Amino acid sequence: MRLATYRADNGPRLGIVRGEQIIDVAALAGFSHTTDMLSLIAEGPEGLARLRQALTAASDPAQRRLADVHLLAPIPRPRKNVFCMGRNYADHALEKGAAVPEDPIFFSKATTAVNGPYDPIVIDSTISDRLDWEVELGVIIGRAGKNIPAAQALDYIFGYTVINDVSARDLQARHKQWFKGKSLDGSCPMGPWIVTADEIPDPHALRLRLRVNGITKQEANTRLLIYKLPTIIEVLSAGLTLEPGDIIATGTPAGVGDARQPPEYLQPGDLVEAEVDGIGALRNPVIRAEAAGR
């Protein structure tokens, strides 16, 4: 099942994407109370099962053309920062001149960084002129857990999405850490929806790619992750409770702009497309802050 959040006249709505249509979840029998993605995730497997039953039973569900709605990030405002993995592909670690990490590297992106799948990435040259791209598989946690064993970790996943971990490389260098340079407003495009875990039989066999103006900059497969999802969840949850709706960005492969010779950075007028097979694609135009009214 593909689950999306879209903008409607009365605010964000939760929808089921089926083909080129989006179905309003709140209009299905028994789901008038489920108005957002976090509420649905919190209902657990039972909520998803009831949703599937309601969809099957609906003879003529309220729906609109997908092309006629404005998709938001599936979780427009997470309850917590987005958890992120650093240097989780060997080729990316090496292109950055770093050793392959002996243990998982974690950092986070602020909740205000979350951006829609087709919304602009805004460049404010007074803040940063070295914005870079990073396509990643995103994991959505579906149930609360602490000290989760690797053998059980996949049972805690609600679904998967696509993330572009947009990074201000000059801020990373200036502040000697990753949080500030990874957390500028709008620097976490996400979506275009969440694909539930049952539809992704092997999350370690997904091709990722990123294009700038139609030119492929990154292409890899999640089988190349150094730390696979069970290990990520086991290590992250050690002494730290993961909750329904938490988001994990699992790392990016080689091909980032900062490591190229000469370096390449996003420019106003660019179109960035980040894609993961079996899930979907983000398509974010790059604009100047003045054009965005900032």
Buried (B, 14 or more C-beta within 10 A) or exposed (E): BBBBBBBEEEEBBBBBBBEEBBBBBBBBEEBEEBBBBBBBBBBBBEBBEBBBEBBEEBEEBEBBEBEEBEBBBBBBEBEEBBBBBBBBBBBBBBBEEEEEBEEBBBBBBBBBBBBBBBBBBBBBEEBBBBBBBBBBBBBBBBBBBEEBEBEEBBEBBBBBBBBBBBBBBBBBEEEEEBBBBBBBBBBBBBBBBBBBBEEBEEBBEBEBBBBBEEEEBBBBBBEBBBBBBBBBBBBBBEEEEBBBBBBBBBBBBBBBBBBEEEEBBBEBEBBBBBBBBBBBBBBBBBBBBEEBEE
